[in-house]
Amino acid sequence: MKSPVAFLFFMLFLAGIAFVNLKGMNNQADTAVNSASDIATTAWRPTHIGEMRIQADSQMIVQFNLDNTVVGHGGCNRFFGDYKFVESTLEIGPLGSTRMACPEPGNSFEISFLEALQSARILSHTETRLAMRDEQGVVVARFVATERDDADK
């Protein structure tokens, strides 16, 4: 009888240690983005817009360039605009885009993506992840690093 109880206790103990270590790792690597050089070395593919998960095969992407221009693809249309940091606060837009007709739900995803970008004010990142938050600190989009397409510069 002692053996199953001891085993269960041991497994819960290990799970607790793993949870604490993973939580600590996530917090340690997350740093604030305060300049173009922090995010311009890669392109970013959205994994979430708000709470909505974006499929990994999506065509959506955003690139921040060192000249304070932003370019990307919303899934159907290419977009472009400017961005800047004012006292560590991000300002994107206004954004312009091509006007190709997109079937649903792609059109709605694209609109949500562009709105999320323009509402972002606070950025934090790790080497391969980027989070955008609005003025209230609510996450409006999450991204994963991907290869840049410098033809879009």
N, C-alpha and C positions, 0 to 999 in steps of 0.2 A: 504494500500500500504506500510506503514512503517513496518508492521509486517513481511512480507516475507524478506525484505531487512535486517532488524535487525537480523532475525533468520539466514540468510546466513552469515552475518558478524560474528555473535557469533560462528557459526560452523567453519568458517575459523580460527577464533582466537583460538578455542580449538585444532584444527588440528595443528596449528603452535606450540602451547605449547607442545603437545604430541611429535612432531618431534624433537624439541630442547631437551626435556628430554631424549628421546631414544638415540639420537646422543651422548649426554653427558654420558649416562650410558655405551655405548659401548666404549667410549674413556677412561673412568675412570678405568675400570676393566682390560684393556689390558696391560700386563706387559711383559717385555723382558725376554727371557729364556737365562740364562747364565751358567747353570750347569745341570748335569744329574738329580739331585734331583728335579728340577723344573718340569720334564716331566715323570719321571720313576714310578710314583705312579699309573698310569692308562695306559690303552691301548687307541689307537687313531684310529678311523674309518674315512676314507676320505669322505668328503661330496662334494668336488670339487677337480679336478686336473686341474690347470689353470682355465679356464672358464667352463670346462665341468663338469656338475653335475653328481655325482655318486649316484646310487640308494641306498636307505637305507638298502635293503636286500643283498647288495654286501658282499662277503666274504673277502674283502680287510680289512687289519688291520696292524698296526705297533705298536711295543712295544719297548721302550727304557729302558734298564736295567741299574742298578746302576754300573755294572762292565764295562760300556761303550760298551756293545754289543747291537745290534739292531736285532730284529727278527720280522717276520710277515708273512702275507699271501697276495699275489698279486691278488687273485681272482681265480687262478688256481694252482700256485706254491708257496711253502714256500720259504722265503728268509731269509738271515742272513748276518751279517757283523759287523763292528765296527763303532763307531762314537766318536767324541771328540769335545770339545769346545776349541778354541785357541783365546784368547783375545775376548771373547764373540761372536765369529764367529763359526758356526757349520760346521763340516766336517763329511759327512757320506760316508762310502764305502772304497774300492769297495765292492759291494754287490754280494753275490753268491746266487744261487737259485737252486731248483730242476728243472728238465727239462721235465715236463709232457706236452704233446701236448694240446693246448687250442683252442677251436673254436673261431672264430671271433664273436663279437667284443671283447670278453674277453681278447684275446691275446694282442690286441692293447692297451686296458685299462691297462693291467698289465705292459707293456713296458713303457707306459706314467707315471704310478705310480712310478716305480723304477727310472726312469730318473728324475722325480720331487724330489724324496727323495735325490738323489745324487747331485742335483743342489741347494738344500736348503742351505742357509748360515745364515739367520736371522730368529729367531723364536720369536713369541709373543703368549701369551695365557691368557685365563681367566680360571676359575675353570673348565669349560666344553668345551672350544673351543681352538684350536691351529691353528695358521697360519704360514706357511713357505714361506719365500721370498728368491729370488736369490740375487746375489751380487748387482744388480741394484735396489733392493727393490720391484720387481714385485712378486706378490703372485703366487707361483707355486702349492700350495696345501692348502686346508682348512680341518680341522678335527673336530670331535666331540668325547668327552670322552666316553669310553665304558669299560666294564668289562675286566680286565686282564685275560689272560690264562697263568698262571704261569707254565704250563706243557711245554711251549715253551722256557723257560729260558735257 
